[in-house]
Amino acid sequence: MQYISNILFLLLLIAGIGYFTKNIRKVIRNIKLGRKPHVTGNNKERWGNVIRIALGQSKMVVRPVAGLLHIIVYVGFIVINIEVLEIIIDGLFGTHRIFSSLGIVYDYLIATFEILALLVLIGVIAFWIRRNIQKLKRFWSSEMKGWPKNDGNFILYFEMVLMILFLTMNASDQVLQQMGSAHFTKAGIFPISSLIAPFFENFSEATLIIIERTAWWLHIFGILVFLNYLYFSKHLHIMLAFPNVYFGKLVPKGKFKNNESVTKEVKLMMDPNVDPFAAPAEGAETPAKFGASDVMDLSQIQLLNAYTCTECGRCTSECPANQTGKKLSPRKIMMDTRDRLEEVGKNIDTNGEFKPDSKQLLGDYISHEELWACTTCNACVEACPVSIDPLSIIMEMRQYLVMEQSAAPNELNITMTNIENNGAPWPFNQMDRLNWKEEA
Amino acid sequence: MSETIKVPTMAEYMTQGKQPEVLFWVGCAGSFDDRAKKITKAFVKLLNSAGVDFAVLGTEESCSGDPAKRAGNEFLFQMQAMGNIEVMNAYKVKKIVTACPHCFNTIKNEYPELGGNYEVMHHTQFLKRLLNEGRLKVEGGKFKGKRITFHDPCYLGRANGEYEAPRELLQKLEVELVEMKRCKTRGLCCGAGGAQMFKEPEAGNKDINIERTEEALETKPEIIAAGCPFCNTMMTDGVKGKEKENDIQVMDIAEMIANAEEL
C-alpha cells in the first residue's frame, strides 16, 4: 500500500512521456514527407548560429521589450527544469527534496528558482497584457482569430498556473519544515514563497500536507500536460527552434535556390547535339514537378519551419505588403503549411498512406493573391527570431503557378515575353541597348 | 550633353586583344529607362574621371533574369543566365560592377551554380574602393550640409548585407545623413522587388512606395538618396504623389557624387 503513490507517479510519467513521444514521432514522420533538402555549408557555422540565435536569443532582442521578457521566461523555464529532475526522483522513490544533501548549494538553487519563478510570472503576465489589453496589432491580424488566439493565451495561463503551484508548494513546505513535520527536512531558502508563507501558518499540519502534496502533484501533472499540449499548440518552438536554426539559410538572403530539374531541361535545350524529338530513355525518371503546390513538394526544412513557427508575427509586422493592407502575411504562410501538413498526417493515420483528398496547400490554404503580393524583400526572413524562411515557400509556389500552370498575372506574362523576345522586361530592341551612350 | 563620355564595349576590347579592368553591367533599367539612363551616365563619368579601364557588353547584354526568377519563371531565368554566362565567359570576364542591386544580386549569387563565377560589386562598393585607392575624389561640393536620407535597396542591404558602402559615400559628401525609422536590416522595401515593378500591386489600402515615401518625408530631407534604379522610380513616383517633387529630389548616389564634382 505504501508504494501506491510511487506507482501512480511512475504510471503518470510513462503516460505523459509516452504520449508525447508518440506525437513527436508523428511530427518527424510528417516532416519526412517533404523533399530531401541539400544541406550545404559548414557545421561550425551552423552550430555557431544555434549558440548565437537559438541559445543566445540574439534576434529576439531586436525588439527590446518583447526580447527581454522572452529571455526571462526562457531562462526561467530552463533553470526551473532542474527542479523537475528532483521532482521526478522524489516521485519515483518517495524521497523528499532529494538534492537537499547539496546543502548550501541547494539553498541557493531553490532561492534562484523562486526568484526566476516570480520573474517568469511577471513576464508571462506582461505578455498576456500585451496580447489582450494592449492588443498589439500583430496578435490581432486576421489569421490570429479563433484557435491561434486562444492557443497563445492558453500557453500563458499554463505558465502562470505552473509558477503559482511551484511557489505554493514551497510556501507550504517551508511552514511544514518550521513545524518540524516528519519527512519535511529543513532545506532551501525561499525568498519569494516566504512572502506568502504567513498565509499558511495557521493551518493544521494535516491541511498543510494536503496543500503541499496537491501543489506538488498538480505541478508535475501540469508539466506533463504542458509537454503534451506542445504538439497541439504553436509552442513546439521551445524544442524545434534549435534544429530549425541549425538548418537555417547560410548563404546571402538574396540567393534563391537553384532549381536543378530546370537546369537539366535548359541544358538539354541549349545543347545542339540533343535530338529534341527523341523519346525519353527506357526507365528514365519523370522530370520532377516544378515548384510546389502541396506540402509534399516542399523541402523537409520548410516543413520543419512550419512546425517551429510560434506565430509571434514579427515577420508579418515587417512585411511591406501586409503593412499596406495586402492579403499576404508570411506568418499565415507558415501556419497554413503546418495546418495542411497536419491534415495530410491525419489522412495517413486513417488510411495507412496518403489518400488524395482533392485538396492542396495552394488554393485551398494559400491564395494566388497572397503569393503575388510578395516583393521578395526578405524582411520576413530577417525578422524571424528562429530562422524561418517564409519567402522560400512563396517562391516555390510561384514557380508552380508559372511553370506548371502558366498562371502568372497578365502583366507579368507580358514582362516575361519581353525578356524572352528582346532580353529586357520592356519591349525595347536589344540592338538599342547602348543607345544611351549617344543620347544627350 | 556637351562633353562626350567614353564607353568602350567588350567587343572593341577583344579586337584590340585587350582585357578591361572591370565589366560595367548596365542592366535593362540603366539601358532603357530614361531616369535610370542618367544614373548610368553619371556612373560612367565617374569611371572616366577615375581613369577606370572598363567596358560594357552593349548589345550583347541581356536581362540578368532577376524579374523572371522572382516571378517564378525559373526556366526563363536560367535561359537568360546561361546566355549571359556564355557571353561573359567567352570574354573571360572576371570582375563586374553594376548600378542595379537586382543584377548585382543575381549575377553574384545565382550565376555561380550555372557556371558564371565573377567578382561582382555594386557601384557604391566599387566607388568606395576607388575612393580608398585614391583614384576618386569625393567632396561635399553643393551637397555639403544638405539633409539627406538614404533608402536601402533590399537586394543590396538585407539580401547581401551591404549597408555601409552607400552611407560612407554620403558621409564623404559631407551631407547631414538622417536615417528613416525603418532602415538597414529593417528597411522597408520600395515595393518594386519580386517583379512587382512590372505589375499592378495586389489590392490593399496603400501602395508600398507611398508608405515608404511618407516615411522618408518624415525625416524632412532635401534629397532622398537611392542606390537602385527601381527604388529610384518608386520613390520618385511617391514624391510626385505627395506633390513634393519641386522640393525634394530623388537621386542615385553616383549622380550625387558626379554632380558634386560637377562632372
Interface residues (C-beta under 8 A of the other chain):
Chain A: V62 V251 P252 K253 G254 K255 F256 N258 N259 V262 T263 E265 V266 K267 M269 M270 F290 G291 E318 P320 A321 Q323 T324 G325 K326 K327 L328 E369 W372 A373 C374 T375 T376 C377 N378 A379 V381 E382 A383 M395 M397 R398 Q399 Y400 L401 V402 M403 A408 P409 E411 L412 I414 T415 M416 I419 E420 G423 A424 P425 W426 F428 Q430 M431 D432 R433 L434 N435 W436 K437 E439 A440
Chain B: M1 I5 V7 T9 V26 C28 G30 S31 F32 D33 K37 T40 K41 V56 G58 T59 E61 S62 C63 G65 P67 A68 K69 R70 A71 G72 N73 E74 F75 L76 Q78 M79 Q80 M82 N105 K108 N109 E110 E113 L114 C154 Y155 R158 A159 N160 G161 T185 R186 L188 C189 G191 A192 G193 G194 A195 Q196 M197 F198 K199 E200 P201 E202 A203 G204 N205 K206 D207 I208 I210 E211 R212
